[in-house]
Amino acid sequence: MSTALKLSDDLVEMAKTHAAAEHRSVPKQIEYWARLGKAVDDNPGLPLQFIKDTLLAVQEAKAGQLTTYTFGV
């Protein structure tokens, strides 16, 4: 379900630049920021890069991009 939102022009302009750099649409960039912000808010003790890496790993797993890790090798 999608919902129309009114966003500030400044936010949309910032999103355009980041979206282009990350090869995302502007709405997907803003959605990414919202998901990242929620994850940070839910996990205030974790470093930002760890949260970003975890979100990426979840998407890689959903895409079947898994590799076996052998402990002690």
C-alpha positions in Angstrom: 0.0 0.0 0.0 1.4 3.4 -0.9 0.4 6.7 0.7 0.9 10.2 -0.7 2.9 12.4 1.7 3.9 16.0 1.6 7.6 16.4 2.1 9.8 19.5 2.3 11.4 20.6 -0.9 14.8 20.5 0.9 14.4 16.8 1.8 13.4 15.9 -1.8 16.4 17.9 -3.2 18.8 16.1 -0.9 17.2 12.8 -1.8 17.7 13.4 -5.5 21.4 13.7 -5.1 21.8 10.7 -2.9 19.3 8.7 -5.0 21.4 9.3 -8.2 24.5 8.3 -6.4 23.0 5.1 -5.1 21.0 4.3 -8.3 17.7 4.5 -6.5 14.5 6.5 -7.3 13.8 9.5 -5.0 10.9 7.7 -3.2 13.1 4.6 -2.7 15.9 6.8 -1.3 13.6 8.4 1.2 12.2 5.0 2.1 15.8 3.7 2.7 16.5 6.7 5.0 13.3 6.0 6.9 14.1 2.3 7.3 17.7 3.1 8.4 16.5 5.8 10.8 14.0 3.3 12.4 16.7 0.7 12.7 19.0 3.2 14.4 16.2 4.4 16.7 15.5 0.7 17.6 19.2 -0.1 18.2 20.8 3.0 19.7 23.8 1.1 21.0 24.9 -0.2 17.6 27.2 1.6 15.3 25.6 3.0 12.1 27.9 1.0 9.8 26.9 -2.2 11.5 23.2 -1.4 11.0 23.8 -0.6 7.4 25.8 -3.8 6.8 23.1 -5.8 8.6 20.3 -4.3 6.4 22.4 -5.1 3.3 23.0 -8.7 4.5 19.3 -9.2 5.0 18.6 -8.2 1.4 21.5 -10.3 0.1 20.0 -13.3 1.9 16.6 -12.6 0.4 18.2 -12.6 -3.0 19.9 -15.9 -2.4 23.4 -14.5 -2.3 24.6 -16.6 0.6 28.0 -18.2 1.0 29.0 -20.8 3.5 31.3 -19.7 6.3 33.6 -22.3 7.8 34.8 -21.5 11.3 38.5 -21.9 12.1 39.7 -21.8 8.5 
